[in-house]
Amino acid sequence: MLKAVILDDETRGSKLLSQKLQSFEDELQVVGIFNEPAKALNAIMTLDPDVLFLDVEMPGINGFQFLERLGSFSFEVIFTTAYDSYTLEALRLSAVDYLMKPVDEDDLKTAITRLRKRVAGKIKQRNPKSEFLNARLALPTAEGVYIIDKTTILRVEAMSNYSVFLLTDNKKIIVSKTLKEYEVQLNDDFFMRINRSVIVNLSYVVKYRKGDGGTLELSDGAEVEVSPQRKEALLQRLF
């Protein structure tokens, strides 16, 4: 889960952006909202965010001066402003994006996608061995422990207190753990629990059929119903 902080001297602006970010609550959590740069300076390092949504024009100190006063920081920056005259400065700071107010929802979605890729790249550079290990999953069964690559998982289905892994080579592996336990371990960009009984690998979705919740068709021909409560989040992930 990505952590975000908002700094905007206008209460209305920060509130509106926070509301729009609720559409991404499955992957991003707003941990701080500030309308005064001085208070943000004192608190932002403690909050340890992944991204700062930073207004450019603020009384007394602009967004670029705010970053200068921080000295050093490891979080990403997405600028939000009503002015388009600071694009070059934003590029020099390698900002993730530069959003014009009022923030367009499609532009925000693009910015979040860029942010996710930027953060994933930083993690990969820090620990390539960890990335390799996280790409694999150990499945203990009665006959032994299967070590599989997560990319080979088509879907995982609940069967009472068991979980059934269906793989791309048509193999089925039954594990005596609940789906909830694997929902935590498969918490990345590719997997999503779309109803009470199934986690799917979104990489193998070939078609979405409209309906109350809708239906997903996977590459092996299987059709899986989507819970109405999870429909909106799914469509955001897919499209």
N, C-alpha and C positions, 0 to 999 in steps of 0.2 A: 504494500500500500504506500503510495507516494504521499508525502506531507507538503502542504502548501501554506504559505503566508501571504496575506494581502496587505499592501500599504497604499492607501489612497486618502488624500486629505479630505475628500468629500465623502461623507457618510453614505449618501445615496449611491455613489459609485461603487463603494466597497460592498455594500449590501446587495446591489444588483449583480455584481460579479460573483459573489458568494452563492447567490441563488442559481445562477447559470452553471456553476461548478457542481451543483448537486446532481446534475445529469451524469456526472462521472464518479459518483460516490463509491462505485465498486472498485475503483482503482486510485482515487485521490481523496484525501481528507484535508479540509481546511483546519489548521491547528492554531491559527492566529489571524486576527483582523485588526489593523491599526490605522488610525486617522491622523496620528501625530508622529512624524519621523523620529523625534527624540525618544519616545517610548519604544518604538520599533528597534532603534539602535541598541537599547538596553536589554531587549528580550529575545531578539531573533536568533542569536547563537545558542541560547538555552533551548529554544524550540527545535533546533537542528532540522530545518526544512529541506526538502529536495528542490523546491522551487519557490521563488518570490515573484508574485505578481506586483509589479512596481509602477506606480504612477510617475510620470516625468515631471509635470509642472505642479509644484507644491510651494506654499509660501515659506520663505526663509531658506529653503534648501530643496534643490531639485533631485530627481532620482539618481542622476550620475554622481552628484556630490554626496548623496547618501551612501552609495557604494564605496566612494573614496574614503569616507570616514570609517567605514567598516575595516578598511585596510586589506584584509584577506578574507575570502569566504569560499566555500566549496559548493554551495547550492547554485542551481541554474536560475536564470532571470528571464521573465517574460514581461516586457514593458507594455503598459496600457496608457494611452494618451489620446487627447482630442486634437493633437497637433502632429503633422507629418514631417516636421522639419528636423527631427532627431534621428532619422533612420541610420545615418552614417555612424553616429556615435554608438548606436545600439550594435551595429555590425562590428565595430572595433572591440566591443566588449564580448563578442561572440554570444549575444543573447539568443535564446531559443526562438523567440518571435517578438514581433512588434505589432500590437493589436490596437486598432483605432476604436475610440469610444463613439457611440455605444458599441460594445463588443458584439460582433456578429457570432452566432452560435456555430456556424460552419467554420469560421476562422478559429474559434476557440477549440473546436474538435481537432483541427489540423495542428494547432499548437500543442495540445495534449499528446497527440501522436508523436510529434517531434521530441517532446520532452521525454516520453517513455523510451524512445530509441536512444536518446542522449544519455539517460541514466543507466540503461542497460549496457551501453558501450563502456561507461566508466567502471561498472562492476566487472565487466569482462577484462578490462585492462588491469584492474587491481588483483584479480584472482582467477586466472584462466583454469587452474586445476579445479577450483570450486564450481566453475561453470560446467566442466566435464562431469563432475560427480552429480550435479543437480540435473543433468540431462538423462540420468539413469534412475531406475527405480527397482528396489528389491521386493520381490513378492514371495513371502514364505508360504509353502504349501505342505501337505502331508508327506510328499515325496522328496521335498528339498526346497531350496530357495532359487527362484528364477531371477536373474538380473536382466532387465529389459531396458531398451532405449525408449524414452517417453514418446518419441516420434512414431513408434510402431503401434501405439495405442489408438484404436478407432473410437472406442467408447468403453465405459465401465458401468455395469448394471448392478443394482442392488438385488440380492436374493436372501431375504430374511436377514440374518446377521452376517451374511457372506457378501463378498463382492466378486463379480465375474468380469474379468478383463478380456475383451475381444480385440485381437491384434490384426494387423494388416495381412499376416500370412495365414489367416483363418483359424489360428490357434486360440483356444479358450483356456484361461487360467483362473481357477477358483481359489480365493483367498479368504481365510476366516477372520476378516476385519470388515467393519462397516463402511459404507460409502462415505459417511461423514469424515472418517479418518483419512481417506484418500482425497477428499475434496480439499483438505488442507495441504497435502503434499503436491497436488496438481494445481496449485494456485499460481498460474502464470498466464501469459497472453493467449495460449493455445487451447486451454481447457475451460469448460464452463458446465456447471450443473444446471440443466435446463428444465428439470422437474424433480420430484421427490426421489425418483428411482434411477436416474441416468446422468452421468457426466459424459460429455462428448468432446472429442478433439475437433475444434473448429476448423482445422486445416483440411479435414476430410468432408466438410459440408459442400454438397454440390447444388443443392436447391432448397429454397425456403418457400413453403406453401402457406398462403394466408389463411387465417382462421381466428378463433377466439384467442388462442395462444399461438396457433400456427403449428406447422410440422416441418421437421428437418429431414431431408433425404441425404444419406451419407454415401460415400463412394462405393461401399459394398452393397448398395441397394436397400439397406435398412431405412425404415422411416420411424422417426421418434417424435412424439408429441411434445410441444413446449408448454410449460405452465404459463397461464395468462399473467401471473405475477412476475415472471421472468422475461416476458416478451420484449419489453422496451429495452432492457439492459442487453439482451441478446442482439437485437437489431443494431444497437449502437456498436457492439463489438464486431458484427459482421460487415456493416456498411459504413 
